[in-house]
């Protein structure tokens, strides 16, 4: 399995295609609710979601992390959680991240597939311990019993749940992770409406590419030229007052490798349509000529040493995209 995975990954690097859309439209303002912004991510995107949550905790009210790692762990698998918590406080003192006390009431969802041998379970349990230093423990939901391999679990699409499901890394587990993430974050006293399996409700809204170039003004930022956004039919107005959720894909899962298929098939759009949640899918570029050939989000410092701070180039670009949708 490991040899197959490495060989397949090499082929994906060699044949990563160009952007499907040239000259995508600008990301439009939507007047989303600034008090209802959340993030999620899978694998490197999960680790990046943690980074963004910590860096901008004043403006983020929840996070969903699937197969990610603790904040500022810099690609290591040796986690000193008290040390990372202390670092977070120190970074706040130097105004590199928001006050971590902002996270106290946030809603955090943590997922690790029980058949995932690519990211160790202790990475997620370590992340749980990291969050416990800042978040009310009753607000943390941890799911470790879904028999998923290293992939994003869906209710109705993808490869076998317990096997490597390349190239999309979507695993059909009969488990709607997109709904579970968003329901934990936003459900609260009133659970979200759950889409039926194979639902086509997302066709009611608008899925479109947008130009990421205006948000990325630094060399070596890693972004592809376009990202994706889903606008639910209930959020079509330029003054929507809708919720806003940002999902960060994993390595080999960006548009360089799979086009828009992950963004269309992960299940987020259906939940967004039924619950007035705008879904933003920023994209990192992959391929041999990219800043990061695997198309991973920067949780290791490949952009620069500020990668996990508010001044990090990828964090800054995402903040600008969010601000556009809040305008």
C-alpha positions in Angstrom: 0.0 0.0 0.0 2.8 2.5 0.9 4.7 1.7 -2.3 1.5 2.2 -4.4 0.8 5.5 -2.6 4.3 6.8 -3.3 4.2 5.8 -7.0 0.8 7.3 -7.5 1.8 10.5 -5.8 4.8 10.8 -8.2 2.5 10.4 -11.2 0.2 13.0 -9.8 3.1 15.4 -9.5 4.2 14.8 -13.1 0.8 15.1 -14.6 -0.7 17.9 -12.5 -2.6 19.9 -15.0 -3.0 23.7 -15.4 -5.9 25.7 -14.1 -9.2 24.7 -15.6 -10.4 28.3 -15.7 -8.4 31.2 -17.0 -9.2 34.7 -16.0 -11.8 33.8 -13.3 -14.1 36.5 -12.0 -13.2 38.5 -8.8 -14.5 37.3 -5.5 -17.7 39.3 -4.8 -18.8 40.9 -1.6 -21.6 39.2 0.2 -22.1 41.0 3.5 -21.8 37.8 5.4 -22.2 37.9 9.2 -18.8 38.6 10.8 -19.8 36.9 14.0 -20.5 33.6 12.2 -17.2 32.8 10.4 -15.6 29.3 10.8 -12.9 27.2 9.2 -12.2 23.5 8.6 -9.6 21.5 6.9 -8.3 18.0 6.1 -4.7 16.8 6.6 -2.3 19.7 5.8 -5.5 21.8 5.4 -6.6 20.7 8.9 -3.3 21.8 10.4 -3.6 25.1 8.5 -7.2 25.5 9.8 -5.8 25.3 13.3 -3.2 27.9 12.5 -5.8 30.3 11.1 -8.1 29.7 14.0 -5.4 30.6 16.5 -4.0 33.5 14.5 -7.4 35.1 14.0 -9.3 33.8 17.0 -11.1 37.1 17.5 -13.0 36.7 14.3 -13.4 32.9 14.1 -16.1 31.1 16.1 -15.4 27.5 15.3 -13.1 25.0 13.6 -13.3 21.5 12.2 -10.1 19.6 12.0 -9.8 16.2 10.2 -6.4 14.4 10.4 -4.5 17.6 11.3 -1.9 18.5 13.9 -1.4 21.0 16.8 -0.7 24.7 16.3 2.8 25.6 15.3 4.1 22.0 15.3 6.2 22.8 12.2 5.8 19.4 10.6 7.2 17.5 13.6 5.5 14.5 15.1 6.9 15.1 18.5 4.4 17.3 20.3 5.3 19.2 23.4 1.8 20.4 24.1 2.5 22.6 27.2 5.4 24.1 25.2 3.1 24.9 22.2 0.5 26.4 24.5 3.2 28.6 26.1 4.4 29.6 22.6 0.8 30.6 21.7 0.7 32.9 24.8 4.1 34.3 23.9 3.1 35.0 20.3 0.0 36.9 21.6 2.3 39.1 23.8 4.2 40.1 20.6 0.9 40.6 18.7 1.7 37.8 16.3 -1.7 36.1 17.0 -5.0 37.2 18.6 -5.6 36.7 22.3 -6.1 32.9 22.7 -8.8 33.6 25.4 -11.0 34.4 22.4 -11.3 30.6 21.8 -12.9 29.8 25.1 -16.5 29.6 23.7 -15.5 28.4 20.3 -16.9 25.1 18.9 -14.2 22.6 17.8 -14.8 19.3 15.9 -11.9 16.8 15.7 -11.9 13.8 13.4 -9.5 10.9 12.9 -10.4 7.8 10.9 -9.8 4.6 12.8 -8.2 3.1 9.7 -6.0 6.1 8.9 -2.4 4.9 9.1 -0.9 8.0 7.3 -1.6 10.4 10.1 -1.2 8.9 13.6 -4.1 9.2 15.9 -1.9 10.7 18.6 -1.6 13.8 16.4 -5.3 14.4 16.9 -5.3 13.5 20.5 -2.4 15.9 21.0 -4.4 18.6 19.2 -7.3 17.9 21.6 -5.0 18.5 24.5 -3.7 21.7 22.9 -7.2 23.0 22.4 -8.2 22.0 26.0 -5.8 24.7 27.2 -7.9 27.4 25.6 -11.4 26.0 24.7 -14.2 25.0 27.0 -13.9 21.2 27.0 -17.7 20.8 26.6 -17.3 22.6 23.2 -14.9 20.0 21.8 -16.3 17.0 19.9 -13.9 14.2 19.1 -14.7 11.4 16.6 -12.3 8.5 16.4 -14.5 5.5 15.6 -15.4 6.0 11.9 -13.4 3.3 9.9 -12.1 5.7 7.4 -8.6 5.6 5.8 -6.7 8.9 5.2 -9.5 10.7 3.3 -12.5 13.0 3.8 -15.5 11.0 4.8 -18.8 11.4 2.9 -22.3 10.0 3.1 -22.6 9.0 -0.5 -19.5 9.5 -2.7 -15.9 8.3 -3.1 -13.9 5.2 -2.7 -14.2 2.5 0.0 -14.2 3.9 3.5 -11.3 1.9 4.8 -9.0 2.2 1.7 -6.9 4.8 0.0 -9.3 6.7 -2.3 -7.0 8.4 -4.7 -7.1 10.8 -6.5 -9.9 12.7 -4.6 -9.2 11.3 -1.1 -13.0 11.2 -0.6 -14.1 8.1 1.3 -17.7 6.8 1.1 -18.3 6.0 4.7 -22.0 6.6 5.1 -20.8 9.5 7.3 -21.4 13.1 6.3 -18.4 14.8 7.8 -19.2 18.1 6.2 -22.6 18.1 8.0 -21.1 16.9 11.3 -18.4 19.7 11.2 -20.9 22.5 10.4 -23.6 21.2 12.7 -21.2 21.1 15.6 -20.0 24.6 14.9 -23.4 26.2 14.1 -26.0 23.8 15.4 -25.9 24.8 19.0 -29.4 25.0 20.4 -30.9 24.5 16.9 -29.4 21.6 14.8 -28.8 22.3 11.2 -30.9 20.7 8.4 -29.1 17.6 7.2 -29.2 16.8 3.4 -30.3 13.4 2.3 -27.7 11.2 0.6 -27.4 11.9 -3.1 -29.2 15.1 -2.6 -29.1 17.6 -5.5 -30.0 20.7 -3.4 -26.7 22.3 -4.2 -27.9 22.9 -7.8 -30.1 25.7 -6.3 -27.1 27.8 -5.4 -24.1 29.1 -7.4 -20.8 27.4 -7.5 -18.1 29.4 -9.2 -14.3 30.0 -9.6 -12.8 33.2 -8.4 -9.5 34.9 -9.0 -7.1 34.4 -6.1 -4.3 36.6 -7.6 -5.5 39.9 -6.1 -5.1 38.4 -2.6 -1.6 37.0 -3.1 1.0 39.7 -3.6 4.1 37.9 -2.4 6.5 35.6 -4.2 6.4 31.9 -3.1 2.9 32.2 -1.6 1.9 28.8 -2.9 -1.6 29.7 -4.1 -3.2 28.6 -7.4 -4.6 31.4 -9.6 -8.2 30.5 -8.8 -10.2 29.3 -5.9 -13.9 28.2 -5.6 -16.9 29.5 -3.7 -20.4 28.2 -3.2 -23.1 30.8 -2.7 -26.4 29.2 -1.4 -29.6 30.5 -3.0 -30.5 32.1 0.3 -27.3 34.1 0.2 -27.6 35.5 -3.4 -28.2 39.0 -2.2 -25.1 41.3 -1.8 -26.4 41.8 1.7 -26.9 38.2 2.7 -26.1 38.2 6.4 -25.3 34.5 5.9 -22.8 32.4 7.8 -19.3 31.9 6.2 -17.2 28.7 6.3 -13.8 28.3 4.8 -12.5 24.8 4.0 -8.8 24.0 3.4 -8.1 21.0 1.2 -5.4 18.4 1.8 -2.2 17.7 -0.1 -2.9 16.5 -3.7 -6.5 17.6 -3.3 -6.3 21.1 -4.9 -7.5 22.1 -8.3 -4.0 21.3 -9.8 -4.8 17.6 -9.2 -8.6 17.2 -9.1 -10.1 20.4 -10.6 -13.2 21.4 -8.7 -14.4 17.8 -8.0 -13.5 17.8 -4.3 -15.2 21.1 -3.8 -18.3 19.8 -5.5 -18.4 16.3 -4.0 -17.3 16.7 -0.4 -20.8 17.5 0.9 -20.2 21.0 2.1 -22.3 22.7 -0.6 -25.4 20.7 0.2 -25.2 21.6 3.9 -24.5 25.2 2.9 -27.5 25.4 0.7 -29.9 24.1 3.3 -28.5 26.3 6.1 -27.5 29.5 4.4 -23.7 29.0 4.8 -21.4 30.4 2.2 -18.5 27.9 1.5 -15.1 29.2 0.4 -12.6 26.8 -1.0 -9.1 28.5 -1.4 -6.7 26.5 -3.5 -3.0 25.8 -3.2 -1.1 25.0 -6.4 0.7 21.6 -6.8 3.0 20.1 -9.4 6.7 20.1 -10.0 6.9 23.8 -10.7 4.8 24.9 -7.7 6.1 26.3 -4.4 5.0 23.1 -2.8 4.9 20.2 -5.3 2.4 18.3 -3.3 0.0 21.2 -3.1 -0.1 21.3 0.7 -1.0 24.2 2.9 2.0 25.6 4.8 2.1 24.0 8.2 5.9 23.4 8.0 7.3 26.8 7.2 7.9 26.4 3.5 6.7 30.0 2.8 8.7 31.6 5.6 9.2 31.5 9.4 6.1 33.6 10.0 3.8 30.9 8.5 1.7 30.4 11.6 1.3 34.1 12.5 -1.2 36.7 11.4 1.6 38.0 9.1 2.0 34.6 7.4 1.6 35.0 3.7 -1.1 32.3 3.4 -2.9 33.4 6.5 -2.9 37.0 5.3 -4.3 36.0 1.9 -7.2 34.0 3.5 -8.0 36.9 5.8 -8.3 39.2 2.8 -10.6 36.7 1.1 -12.8 36.5 4.2 -12.9 40.3 4.5 -14.1 40.5 0.9 -17.1 38.2 1.7 -17.9 40.2 4.8 -18.0 43.5 2.9 
